[in-house]
C-alpha cells in the first residue's frame, strides 16, 4: 500500500497495536527459549500481558502525542517482568520524546526511536549486552542509515532485517544464551513487535490472525536444567506514587537484590527487582511513597516446575493454608497470596507482610487491618501457568464461608476448562493448618501417582476427617473482624473469655469451648485430641502459633506426647488468619484415621 510521509496518532496507534498483537501471539514460543535472567519460562507471558493491557486500554487520537501518551501510561502501569518493563520504558521514551507533536516524519521517527532507546538503559541498574536492551539500542541507531526511504513500509521493512540480525547475534553475546543455543527471548519479542508493525503497513489491517508458520520462532525445549534459583527467588514488582526519581529508587532498593529495573511517568514509578526479601522492599518503598499495586512471583518454584516437574498433577492453594516452606518447595506447590490491608496499604499475605512483621505491628495499626481476596487476574495467571506444565491441576482453597477466593477460582477454572484443561477446585471447608494438612495430603497422593479424579475423591474424604482447634487469647480482634457479633463480643470480653475456636462441617467458625484462661483452653484441646485419637487415630497433625515458637513449647510437647509422633510441621499462623485470631494464639490441626 502507499504510505504518507507523515504519521499521525491514528496511524501510529494502528502500527503499534498490530505489533502488540503479533507479540501476544508469540507468547508460548518466546517462553520456550527464555533462559535469561532466569530460566523460568515467562518472558513471553510477561511481554504478552503487558501488550494485552495496551491493546485493551490505550486510546487512539488523531494527535500523535496524545496517542503515544495513552499507550505509554498503560504500558508502564501494567508492565510485567524484566522484559515487559524494559519494553514499556521504550514506549514511554517514545511518548516523551514526541510530546506536543501532532504527527511525525520518517526522519523524526528515527530520531525519537534512538532517544527512546536511551530510556531503557536508564531504567536498568546493571544493563547486560546481548539482550533486548542492546537490540533496541542498535536497531534504533541503525534507523538513521535508512532515511533514504520515502515510504514508511520500506523503511520499517529494512529495519526489521537489521533487527533479525541483531537478535541472532545475541546467542554469542551472553554465555547462558550460548550454552543453551537460543537467542534472548526479550529481544525476539521486540522483533515480533516490529514484524507486527510491518504486517499492518503491508495490509492496512490490524489482525490477531497471524499464521504460525510465519513466526519463525525457535521451539527450543531442551533448556539446560542447571539453572536453579538459589538466591533472590522472588520476582517482585511495586508500582508506587512518589517524588523520588528512578535513580533514587534504584539506589534505595539496590541492597535487596538484583535485576533492578525502574520505569515511570510523571510521579509514578514501576519498580522491578529479584529479591529474597520482598517485605523489606515494600517497607522501604512505602516510606518514600504510596504503594499502588504489587506483583510477586516465585521464580525458584516456576523454574523447578518447568525443568524438574515431579508429578502429573499440579497443586495450588491460597496463603491462608499454613504449611511449611520445606513442603511447598519439595512438592512444587503454588501459593496464591491473599491481600492484607493495613493502614491503607495493600500487602501480600506472607510475602510483603510476613507473620513476624504482622504480629509485632498488630496493636499499632491506626485502622483495623482487613483482608481481600486475590483478584481474578492473579488467580487466572496462577492457573494458566500451571495448566501449561502439568497434566491437570487441583486447587484447595480456604472455606468459602470465610472468603470469596474459592468462588473466584471457580470462575477462572470454568473458563480454562472450556479450553480443554482438566482442573478441580476444592472447598476445604477449613483454614490455617487444617487447610495446610489437606494440601500436604494432596502432594502425598500425587507422589503415589494416584489419578486426578481419585485424588479429588480422597481429598473430599480427608477434609471430613480434618479438624482444627485454636486457643484465642484476645477476643477483640475477632470482634473487630466480625467473626463474633458485637453484642455477644461485648458480653464475652467483659468476662475475659479466652475460648477454643474451631470450624464446623460447613466451614463456619464456631466457639468450641468457653474458657477463661489459655491453660484451660489447652486442656480442653488436649482432651478432644485424646478422645479423637482413641476413637479413630491420628494420621497427621500440625501445630501453628502467632507470636513465637518458643511460646508454645509446652503445648507442642504435650500434643506430641498425646499423638506419639512429631508434628508434620510447626509454622507461624498466616497474618490473614491472625487478623481475627490475634496475638498469643496457638492451634493444633489433625487428620483423623478413616473407617
Helices and strands as residue ranges (DSSP letters): E 6-8, H 9-25, H 27-32, H 43-57, H 64-77, H 81-97, E 103-105, H 106-123, H 132-142, G 143-146, H 152-169, G 170-172, H 175-180, H 185-203, G 212-214, E 234-242, H 246-253, G 254-256, E 257-265, E 268-275, H 278-286, E 289-298, H 299-308, E 313-318, H 325-330, E 333-336, E 339-342, E 345-348, H 355-361, E 370-372, H 376-387, E 392-397, H 405-417, E 423-427, H 432-447, H 452-464, E 466-471, H 476-480, H 486-494, E 500-503, E 509-513, H 518-536, E 538-545, G 549-552, H 553-563, E 569-572, H 575-581, E 586-592
